[in-house]
Amino acid sequence: MSFHRPASLAEALAVKAEDPRARLLAGGTDVMVAANFGRLRPKPLVDLTAVPELSQWWREKDRVVIGATVPYQRIIEEIGQLVPGLALASRTVGSPQIRNRGTVGGNLGTASPAGDAHPPLLASRASLRVASVHGSRVVPIDDFFVGLKKTTLADDEIVTAVDLPVAAGPQQFSKVGTRNAMVIAVCSFALALDPVTGQVGTGIGSAAPTPRRTPAAEAFLAAELSGRWANPARPLPHSVVKEFGELVAQAAAPIDDVRSTAAYRKHALAVLARRTLTWTWLDYQKEARQCA
């Protein structure tokens, strides 16, 4: 196995261009597990942890740009108030050791439908900054996942950063697993409310071949909330919460596997959607009272 540890993004892109089979290593929480179990034998291995351009985050007006190798723990500690949905999802990732190593960029590179970072990125309508020796481009998160563990990335491209808006309203993330800690999601759900634009964002994980949004549920809830933003003291009717959960579940396309049945995943998604909607609306009511 050949091993590369580039010291700059240009050097990393050159290595990837020379051998598109090269496997990228960020935190190693997925790659090394697969290698240890004999499921992966990458010939060229490229360690990105020494590339400074990938290890920083910065703010651009009302957006936050997070380098691909910024670990989950830094997202929680340093920008949790700016991107609360992603920070909540980051808190559910593995153990403290894994959160100090694992990265959103690695999660995207693996492209597992169970990746914890994917639902809040979808709910926030994030964009991904992608680069190769031929130049750079921006990929909307909706266009990134194209199949089971497959992405729109060309063989010589690297995800360099995630670009998402600073939260304009409450966000939540919830998942179901077989135990409370260090668990792969049976299913997961993220919700983001934006009272400024009136938009609703959603993301589901581990309940379809790819992470996905739920457009019908988003449109339904946005219409229901359109007359409530200015008067948040009014509780959401149970019928609205129930219908939202059912629409989220209908958007899923789960399978039976060793972690769950498809039927349970659909049921659990409806429950998660109802809970996160209740939580986010309570958060919005609290913020409105404080502002008043």
C-alpha positions as CSV (number, residue, x, y, z in Angstrom):
1,M,0.0,0.0,0.0
2,S,1.4,3.4,-0.9
3,F,0.7,6.2,1.5
4,H,0.6,10.0,0.9
5,R,0.3,12.8,3.4
6,P,0.0,16.0,1.3
7,A,0.8,19.4,3.0
8,S,-1.5,21.5,0.8
9,L,-4.7,21.2,-1.1
10,A,-2.9,21.5,-4.4
11,E,-0.7,18.6,-3.5
12,A,-3.7,16.5,-2.4
13,L,-5.5,17.2,-5.7
14,A,-2.4,16.3,-7.7
15,V,-2.2,12.9,-5.9
16,K,-5.9,12.3,-6.6
17,A,-5.5,13.3,-10.3
18,E,-2.5,11.0,-10.7
19,D,-4.4,8.0,-9.3
20,P,-8.2,8.4,-9.0
21,R,-8.3,5.1,-7.1
22,A,-6.6,6.8,-4.2
23,R,-8.7,6.5,-1.0
24,L,-9.0,9.7,1.1
25,L,-8.4,9.5,4.8
26,A,-9.8,12.3,7.1
27,G,-10.7,11.0,10.6
28,G,-10.4,7.4,9.5
29,T,-13.5,6.3,11.5
30,D,-14.9,4.5,8.4
31,V,-11.9,3.7,6.3
32,M,-9.8,2.1,9.0
33,V,-12.7,0.0,10.3
34,A,-13.3,-1.3,6.8
35,A,-9.6,-2.0,6.4
36,N,-9.3,-3.8,9.8
37,F,-12.2,-6.1,8.9
38,G,-10.7,-6.9,5.5
39,R,-13.4,-5.2,3.5
40,L,-11.1,-2.5,2.1
41,R,-7.6,-2.8,0.7
42,P,-6.8,0.7,-0.7
43,K,-3.6,0.7,-2.6
44,P,-3.0,4.5,-2.5
45,L,-4.1,6.0,0.8
46,V,-4.1,9.8,1.1
47,D,-4.1,11.3,4.6
48,L,-5.7,14.8,4.4
49,T,-5.1,15.7,8.1
50,A,-2.1,17.9,7.3
51,V,-3.9,20.0,4.6
52,P,-4.5,23.4,6.3
53,E,-7.1,24.6,3.8
54,L,-9.4,21.7,4.9
55,S,-9.1,22.1,8.6
56,Q,-10.7,25.5,9.2
57,W,-14.1,27.0,9.3
58,W,-15.1,30.6,8.6
59,R,-18.1,32.8,8.3
60,E,-19.1,34.6,5.1
61,K,-21.9,37.1,6.0
62,D,-24.9,34.9,6.8
63,R,-23.3,31.6,5.9
64,V,-20.8,29.3,7.5
65,V,-18.2,27.4,5.5
66,I,-16.8,24.3,7.3
67,G,-13.6,22.7,6.0
68,A,-13.9,19.0,5.1
69,T,-11.6,17.8,7.9
70,V,-13.0,19.9,10.8
71,P,-14.0,17.3,13.3
72,Y,-17.5,16.9,14.8
73,Q,-16.3,18.1,18.3
74,R,-15.2,21.4,16.9
75,I,-18.5,21.9,15.2
76,I,-20.2,21.3,18.5
77,E,-18.0,23.6,20.6
78,E,-17.2,26.4,18.1
79,I,-20.2,26.8,15.8
80,G,-23.0,25.0,17.6
81,Q,-25.0,28.2,17.9
82,L,-24.7,29.0,14.2
83,V,-25.6,25.6,12.9
84,P,-27.6,23.9,15.7
85,G,-29.1,21.1,13.6
86,L,-25.6,19.9,12.5
87,A,-24.3,20.3,16.0
88,L,-27.1,18.2,17.4
89,A,-26.4,15.5,14.9
90,S,-22.7,15.7,15.7
91,R,-23.4,15.0,19.3
92,T,-24.9,11.7,18.4
93,V,-21.9,10.5,16.5
94,G,-20.1,7.6,18.2
95,S,-18.0,8.2,21.3
96,P,-16.0,11.3,22.3
97,Q,-12.9,9.7,20.6
98,I,-14.8,9.3,17.3
99,R,-16.2,12.9,17.5
100,N,-12.7,14.2,17.9
101,R,-11.6,12.4,14.8
102,G,-14.7,12.0,12.5
103,T,-15.5,14.7,10.0
104,V,-18.4,15.9,7.9
105,G,-16.2,15.6,4.9
106,G,-15.6,11.9,5.6
107,N,-19.3,11.3,6.2
108,L,-20.0,12.8,2.8
109,G,-17.2,10.8,1.1
110,T,-18.6,7.6,2.5
111,A,-22.1,8.6,1.4
112,S,-23.8,6.1,3.6
113,P,-27.6,6.6,3.8
114,A,-27.1,6.3,7.6
115,G,-24.6,9.2,7.9
116,D,-25.6,11.4,10.8
117,A,-24.5,14.6,9.1
118,H,-26.6,14.2,6.0
119,P,-30.1,15.0,7.3
120,P,-29.3,18.4,8.9
121,L,-27.3,19.3,5.8
122,L,-30.3,18.5,3.6
123,A,-32.6,20.4,6.0
124,S,-30.4,23.5,5.9
125,R,-30.1,23.3,2.0
126,A,-26.3,23.2,2.3
127,S,-23.9,23.3,-0.7
128,L,-20.7,21.5,-1.1
129,R,-17.5,23.0,-2.4
130,V,-15.7,20.5,-4.6
131,A,-12.3,20.8,-6.3
132,S,-9.9,19.0,-8.6
133,V,-6.8,19.9,-10.6
134,H,-9.2,21.2,-13.3
135,G,-10.9,23.7,-11.0
136,S,-13.7,24.0,-8.4
137,R,-17.5,23.8,-8.4
138,V,-20.4,24.1,-6.0
139,V,-22.8,21.2,-5.7
140,P,-26.2,21.6,-3.9
141,I,-26.6,18.9,-1.3
142,D,-29.8,17.8,-3.1
143,D,-27.7,16.8,-6.1
144,F,-24.8,15.2,-4.3
145,F,-26.2,11.7,-3.5
146,V,-27.0,9.7,-6.7
147,G,-27.3,6.1,-5.4
148,L,-26.4,3.8,-2.6
149,K,-23.1,5.1,-1.4
150,K,-22.6,6.9,-4.7
151,T,-22.1,10.6,-5.2
152,T,-21.8,13.0,-8.1
153,L,-18.1,13.4,-7.4
154,A,-15.8,12.7,-10.4
155,D,-13.0,10.3,-9.7
156,D,-10.4,13.1,-9.3
157,E,-12.5,15.4,-7.1
158,I,-12.4,16.1,-3.4
159,V,-15.0,17.7,-1.2
160,T,-13.2,20.7,0.3
161,A,-15.9,22.3,2.4
162,V,-19.5,22.4,3.4
163,D,-21.3,25.8,2.9
164,L,-24.6,26.3,4.8
165,P,-26.6,29.2,6.1
166,V,-26.5,30.5,9.6
167,A,-29.7,29.2,11.2
168,A,-32.5,31.8,11.0
169,G,-34.8,29.7,13.3
170,P,-34.9,26.6,15.4
171,Q,-33.5,23.3,14.2
172,Q,-33.6,19.8,15.5
173,F,-32.2,16.4,14.9
174,S,-33.3,13.0,16.2
175,K,-32.5,9.4,15.4
176,V,-33.4,5.9,16.5
177,G,-30.9,3.2,17.2
178,T,-30.4,-0.1,18.9
179,R,-28.8,1.5,21.9
180,N,-28.2,5.0,23.3
181,A,-24.5,5.5,22.4
182,M,-22.1,4.7,19.5
183,V,-25.0,3.6,17.3
184,I,-25.6,3.5,13.6
185,A,-29.0,5.0,13.0
186,V,-32.0,2.8,12.3
187,C,-33.5,6.0,10.9
188,S,-32.9,9.7,11.5
189,F,-34.7,13.0,10.8
190,A,-33.7,16.6,10.8
191,L,-36.0,19.7,10.7
192,A,-35.1,23.3,10.2
193,L,-37.6,26.2,10.4
194,D,-36.9,29.6,8.9
195,P,-39.4,32.2,10.0
196,V,-37.6,34.9,7.9
197,T,-38.3,33.2,4.5
198,G,-41.2,30.9,5.8
199,Q,-39.3,27.9,4.5
200,V,-39.2,24.5,6.1
201,G,-36.3,22.1,5.6
202,T,-36.2,18.4,6.2
203,G,-33.8,15.5,5.9
204,I,-34.2,11.8,6.5
205,G,-31.4,9.2,6.9
206,S,-31.2,5.4,6.9
207,A,-34.6,5.1,5.3
208,A,-33.9,5.1,1.6
209,P,-31.0,4.3,-0.8
210,T,-29.8,7.8,-0.3
211,P,-30.4,10.5,2.3
212,R,-33.3,12.7,1.1
213,R,-35.6,15.6,1.8
214,T,-39.4,15.3,2.0
215,P,-40.8,18.0,-0.3
216,A,-44.5,17.2,0.3
217,A,-44.0,17.4,4.0
218,E,-42.0,20.7,3.7
219,A,-44.7,22.3,1.5
220,F,-47.5,21.2,3.8
221,L,-45.9,22.5,6.9
222,A,-44.8,25.8,5.3
223,A,-48.4,26.4,4.3
224,E,-49.6,25.6,7.8
225,L,-47.1,27.9,9.4
226,S,-47.6,30.8,7.0
227,G,-50.2,32.4,9.2
228,R,-48.6,31.4,12.5
229,W,-45.2,33.0,12.4
230,A,-46.5,36.3,13.7
231,N,-48.6,34.7,16.4
232,P,-46.5,31.7,17.7
233,A,-48.4,31.5,21.0
234,R,-51.0,29.5,19.2
235,P,-50.2,25.8,19.6
236,L,-50.0,23.6,16.5
237,P,-53.1,21.5,16.1
238,H,-52.6,17.8,16.6
239,S,-53.9,17.2,13.1
240,V,-51.1,19.2,11.6
241,V,-48.4,17.5,13.6
242,K,-49.9,14.1,12.7
243,E,-50.2,14.8,9.0
244,F,-46.6,16.1,8.9
245,G,-45.4,12.9,10.4
246,E,-47.3,10.8,7.9
247,L,-46.0,12.8,4.9
248,V,-42.4,12.4,6.2
249,A,-42.9,8.6,6.4
250,Q,-44.4,8.4,3.0
251,A,-41.3,10.0,1.5
252,A,-39.1,7.1,2.8
253,A,-38.2,4.0,0.8
254,P,-36.7,1.8,3.5
255,I,-35.6,-1.9,3.4
256,D,-35.5,-4.8,5.8
257,D,-32.0,-5.4,7.1
258,V,-30.2,-6.6,10.2
259,R,-30.9,-3.3,12.1
260,S,-34.7,-3.0,11.4
261,T,-37.7,-3.8,9.3
262,A,-38.9,-1.4,6.6
263,A,-42.3,-1.1,8.4
264,Y,-40.6,-0.1,11.7
265,R,-38.5,2.5,9.9
266,K,-41.6,4.2,8.5
267,H,-43.3,4.1,11.8
268,A,-40.2,5.5,13.6
269,L,-39.8,8.3,11.0
270,A,-43.4,9.5,11.6
271,V,-42.7,9.6,15.4
272,L,-39.4,11.4,14.9
273,A,-41.1,14.0,12.6
274,R,-43.9,14.6,15.1
275,R,-41.4,15.0,18.0
276,T,-39.0,17.3,16.1
277,L,-41.8,19.5,14.9
278,T,-43.1,19.8,18.5
279,W,-39.6,20.6,19.8
280,T,-38.8,23.2,17.1
281,W,-42.2,25.0,17.5
282,L,-41.6,25.2,21.3
283,D,-38.2,26.6,20.6
284,Y,-39.7,29.2,18.3
285,Q,-42.3,30.1,20.9
286,K,-39.6,30.6,23.5
287,E,-37.6,32.8,21.2
288,A,-40.6,34.9,20.4
289,R,-41.4,35.4,24.1
290,Q,-37.8,36.5,24.8
291,C,-37.9,38.9,21.9
292,A,-41.2,40.4,23.1
